[in-house]
Each structure stands twice: as C-alpha cells, then as structure tokens.
Amino acid sequence: MLIGKASKGAGNGETITVNGKVVGYANIGQSFTKPQYFWGRPSAVAYNAAGSAGSNKGPSNPEYLKDVNSRIDTLLKYHPYLKRSDIPSDLVTASGSGLDPDISPDAARVQVERVAKYRKLDEQKVAALLTNNTEKPLWGVFGPSKVNVLKLNIALDQLK
C-alpha cells in the first residue's frame, strides 16, 4: 500500500490524454497489433479490466503451449532476424493480472527494427525514443526497469 501511494498515480488509475481526449490508462494494458506500433504483453483476459486475471493454464497445458507458440510464430514472422531463444518471455506470456501495461526494455528493444521499418524511420531515432521512455525502478530500488507500451506508442505517433 505504501509503495502504491508513493508512486506516480498514487495507486489509482492514471488516465492518459492526447489532444484533450482520454486514450487509455497508464496502469492498464491495451492491445496493439499493427506492425508500426510496439506490442505489449499478451492478456489472458483480452485486456478487460472487469475480468482481471491471469490464465489458470500451466506451462504443460496443451492450450497454453498452443497460445505461446502462436505468439512466437507471429513474432518470428515480423522479426525474421530473431531466434526463438532470444524472444523475451513477456512478449509471449500473459501476466498474473492479464492487464500489464509494461514490457521489459529487452522486449521493446527487439521490436525497434520492425517499428522503424514500418514507419520508415531511422532505427537510431526509434531506439532513442525507447531509451527516453524507459522507466527506472521506483527510487532506483523497487522493481525492474520497464516500458509503458501506451506511452511509448503515443510518443512514437508524435515523432516528426
């Protein structure tokens, strides 16, 4: 509770607006599937905040494995330079809540080439945008570095 109150948004929903219009929440993931956007963590509940939950399927469950392998196949289709073993797990597995808005910097980094290609942007420019949108751990201690996918994609749309 203390960490939630001390962090940005004070543990409440943090709306994100663009041109005065609410486009989402910083603490609830959204689906991005177009190749010109960074993709977030998969959701076991189709990003439905009312049904927040992870999947009860374990790693040996055939349905779970089918879902993960399908996500891997999609990533490899759009990232032919990637090896299966180099795909960050947060790009193919859902979080416990099913609503995680963040991905690891590694998960974002493997997408830079694709995003730059589909937007016809220099990779260095997209990589710099990623660096500028990487959040460090709270107080430099709590949690890993992370990238909020919605915020990154909004910044991407604002690039000139």
C-alpha positions as CSV (number, residue, x, y, z in Angstrom):
1,M,0.0,0.0,0.0
2,L,2.8,2.4,0.9
3,I,4.6,1.8,-2.4
4,G,1.3,2.4,-4.3
5,K,0.7,5.7,-2.6
6,A,4.2,6.9,-3.1
7,S,4.3,6.0,-6.8
8,K,3.0,8.1,-9.7
9,G,-0.8,7.9,-9.8
10,A,-0.9,7.1,-6.1
11,G,-2.2,3.6,-6.7
12,N,-5.2,5.0,-8.7
13,G,-5.9,4.9,-12.4
14,E,-3.7,7.3,-14.3
15,T,-5.5,8.5,-17.4
16,I,-3.5,9.3,-20.5
17,T,-4.9,12.0,-22.8
18,V,-3.9,13.1,-26.2
19,N,-5.3,16.4,-27.5
20,G,-7.7,16.5,-24.6
21,K,-9.1,13.0,-25.3
22,V,-8.6,10.1,-22.9
23,V,-6.8,7.4,-24.9
24,G,-6.2,4.9,-22.1
25,Y,-4.8,4.3,-18.7
26,A,-1.1,4.1,-17.8
27,N,-1.8,1.2,-15.5
28,I,-4.0,-1.0,-17.8
29,G,-2.5,-2.7,-20.8
30,Q,-4.1,-2.3,-24.3
31,S,-3.9,-4.4,-27.4
32,F,-1.5,-3.1,-30.1
33,T,-1.3,-5.4,-33.1
34,K,-0.3,-3.2,-36.0
35,P,3.4,-3.6,-37.0
36,Q,4.1,0.1,-36.8
37,Y,3.5,0.0,-33.0
38,F,5.3,-1.6,-30.2
39,W,3.4,-4.6,-29.0
40,G,2.7,-5.2,-25.3
41,R,2.4,-8.2,-23.1
42,P,-0.4,-10.6,-24.1
43,S,-3.5,-10.7,-22.0
44,A,-5.3,-13.8,-20.7
45,V,-8.5,-11.7,-20.4
46,A,-8.4,-9.6,-23.7
47,Y,-7.4,-6.5,-21.7
48,N,-10.8,-6.5,-19.9
49,A,-10.2,-4.7,-16.6
50,A,-13.5,-6.1,-15.2
51,G,-12.2,-9.6,-15.6
52,S,-8.6,-9.0,-14.4
53,A,-6.9,-12.4,-14.0
54,G,-4.2,-14.5,-15.4
55,S,-4.7,-17.8,-17.0
56,N,-5.0,-20.9,-14.9
57,K,-3.2,-22.9,-17.6
58,G,0.2,-24.1,-16.6
59,P,3.2,-24.4,-18.9
60,S,2.5,-28.1,-19.6
61,N,-1.1,-27.4,-20.7
62,P,-1.6,-28.0,-24.4
63,E,-3.8,-24.9,-24.9
64,Y,-1.3,-22.7,-23.1
65,L,1.5,-24.1,-25.2
66,K,-0.5,-23.5,-28.4
67,D,-1.1,-19.9,-27.4
68,V,2.5,-19.3,-26.6
69,N,3.7,-21.0,-29.8
70,S,1.2,-18.9,-31.9
71,R,2.6,-15.7,-30.3
72,I,6.2,-16.9,-31.0
73,D,5.2,-17.6,-34.7
74,T,3.8,-14.1,-35.1
75,L,6.9,-12.6,-33.6
76,L,9.1,-14.6,-35.9
77,K,7.0,-13.6,-38.9
78,Y,7.6,-9.9,-38.2
79,H,11.1,-10.3,-36.8
80,P,12.9,-12.8,-39.1
81,Y,16.2,-11.8,-37.6
82,L,15.2,-13.1,-34.1
83,K,16.0,-16.5,-32.9
84,R,13.3,-18.3,-30.9
85,S,15.5,-18.4,-27.9
86,D,16.1,-14.6,-28.0
87,I,12.4,-13.7,-27.6
88,P,11.7,-12.1,-24.2
89,S,9.1,-14.1,-22.3
90,D,7.0,-11.1,-21.6
91,L,6.2,-10.9,-25.3
92,V,4.6,-14.3,-25.4
93,T,3.3,-14.9,-21.9
94,A,0.4,-13.1,-20.1
95,S,1.0,-11.5,-16.7
96,G,-0.8,-12.6,-13.5
97,S,-3.3,-9.8,-13.8
98,G,-3.7,-10.1,-17.6
99,L,-3.6,-6.3,-17.7
100,D,0.1,-5.5,-17.5
101,P,0.8,-2.2,-19.3
102,D,4.5,-2.5,-19.3
103,I,7.1,-4.7,-21.0
104,S,10.8,-5.1,-20.3
105,P,13.3,-2.9,-22.1
106,D,14.5,-6.1,-23.8
107,A,11.0,-6.8,-25.1
108,A,10.8,-3.3,-26.5
109,R,14.3,-3.4,-27.9
110,V,13.7,-6.5,-30.1
111,Q,10.8,-4.6,-31.8
112,V,12.8,-1.4,-32.7
113,E,13.8,-2.7,-36.1
114,R,10.2,-3.7,-37.1
115,V,8.7,-0.4,-35.9
116,A,11.3,1.7,-37.6
117,K,10.8,-0.3,-40.9
118,Y,7.0,0.1,-40.9
119,R,7.2,3.8,-40.0
120,K,10.1,4.4,-42.4
121,L,12.1,5.9,-39.5
122,D,15.8,5.6,-38.7
123,E,16.3,2.8,-36.2
124,Q,18.5,5.0,-34.0
125,K,15.7,7.5,-33.7
126,V,13.3,4.8,-32.5
127,A,15.9,3.3,-30.2
128,A,16.5,6.8,-28.6
129,L,12.7,7.2,-28.2
130,L,12.7,3.8,-26.4
131,T,15.5,4.9,-24.1
132,N,13.7,8.1,-23.3
133,N,10.6,6.1,-22.4
134,T,12.2,3.5,-20.2
135,E,11.2,4.0,-16.6
136,K,13.8,3.2,-14.0
137,P,12.9,1.3,-10.8
138,L,11.0,3.3,-8.1
139,W,13.6,5.2,-6.1
140,G,16.2,3.2,-8.0
141,V,15.4,0.1,-5.9
142,F,11.9,-1.2,-6.3
143,G,11.2,-3.4,-9.3
144,P,12.9,-3.7,-12.7
145,S,13.2,-1.1,-15.4
146,K,10.1,-1.1,-17.6
147,V,8.5,0.5,-20.7
148,N,4.9,1.6,-20.7
149,V,3.7,0.5,-24.1
150,L,0.9,3.0,-24.5
151,K,3.1,5.9,-23.5
152,L,5.8,4.7,-25.9
153,N,3.4,4.4,-28.8
154,I,1.9,7.8,-28.1
155,A,5.5,9.3,-28.2
156,L,6.1,7.4,-31.4
157,D,3.0,8.9,-33.0
158,Q,4.3,12.4,-32.0
159,L,7.6,11.9,-33.8
160,K,8.1,14.3,-36.7
